Amino acid sequence: MTPDTAAVSVSVADDSEVMASVDDDGNTKRLVIADISCEDAWISMRVEGTTSLPDWR
C-alpha cells in the first residue's frame, strides 16, 4: 500500500489533537483515528485493512 499523504497548514495543525486507538468489541478489531478537538471528527477501519508502520515506511 502506498501512503497517501498531504501537507497540512501550520494553523490547522496547531488547533488539532489527533489520537489513534484499536477498538476490539470481541468480534472485530478496528483502528479508530480521531481529532478530539472537533466534534464527530473520526474515521475507523478494520485492522485487517490497515498497514503496519514498518510496511508503510
Stockholm file with secondary structure:
# STOCKHOLM 1.0

chainA/1-57         MTPDTAAVSVSVADDSEVMASVDDDGNTKRLVIADISCEDAWISMRVEGTTSLPDWR
#=GR chainA/1-57 SS CCCCCCCCCHHHHHTCCEEEEEEECSSCEEEEEEETTSTTCEEEEEGGGSCCHHHHC
#=GC SS_cons        CCCCCCCCCHHHHHTCCEEEEEEECSSCEEEEEEETTSTTCEEEEEGGGSCCHHHHC
//
